[in-house]
């Protein structure tokens, strides 16, 4: 989609090539009433995401290959969209009468991240928290401290943070017990969760323990990066017991593309930023390990935006001491919760649902 302007009471869309009518899906949503137009096999032109089209019009890249247009404000009249004669690269949608619009022009692409958390109601946005490892699986161990204990402490703090914001929250485990892979992931689908968050702590061999530290947030995707592969292999070791190589291949091939990956990436970015921002308000030298991708199996089964947060390196003496401090844990939990809210609020703006 190259351009979107308002002229003569219509939203006029221009495309870089001929638009096939079969690629346009139109339907309505209620409470409030909205007319929805999905344009398949379409992407927004670079730096041409239109803003300022008026209070009644929203437009966004709903999925990697779908642009969604949402129009509200109709009363008795209903739109009759059409392609102008001899203009196969155009599509016009009549707008509600008395729509308030700004002058038609192109606008720069907006920043997605909000500067502060928007305190909307989140009562329908379920969050599933997965505290990694547990039971006989201690996870990484450093200085006598166990990963399974650390991540459960942070998961419980995150549960409280999210509930304060109005989210229904479900924990895969609330005590020291081991869960197989299907038990961890299927709960997200059963509860119809908006997001799935798995919490872990990282570790490196002794020769590197004083050098490697930092917070990293992962989303599911294959990778050639050696460090990400190593981290994924370590975390996958216990949860993959009992699965065959063939079944793993079939499953992962079915989820390593499409909207789940795109949305998980967005969620990871928002969560990572808020964790680092919160930690740096109280602590010096917090390293931002960034957003990375790797084939974490705990993220495969949840068919919704899913991330794995490596809250720090339990092998690093200074970071380990901080990780087991209540204030440090609280800042991590607060950062994750804020990131979730920023992601979900931006998601609402994108699809107007």
SULNOR-V275176 format. One record per helix or strand of 3 or more residues. SS is the DSSP state (H for helix, E for strand). FROM is the first residue (numbers start at 1). LEN is the number of residues. If there is no record, write none. Layout:
ss:SS from:FROM len:LEN
ss:SS from:FROM len:LEN
//
This chain:
ss:E from:3 len:5
ss:E from:10 len:5
ss:H from:21 len:3
ss:E from:24 len:6
ss:E from:34 len:7
ss:E from:57 len:7
ss:E from:66 len:7
ss:E from:90 len:5
ss:E from:127 len:5
ss:H from:147 len:18
ss:E from:169 len:3
ss:H from:181 len:10
ss:E from:195 len:8
ss:H from:206 len:3
ss:E from:215 len:6
ss:H from:226 len:14
ss:H from:245 len:11
ss:H from:259 len:22
ss:E from:288 len:7
ss:H from:297 len:3
ss:E from:306 len:8
ss:H from:317 len:7
ss:H from:326 len:26
//
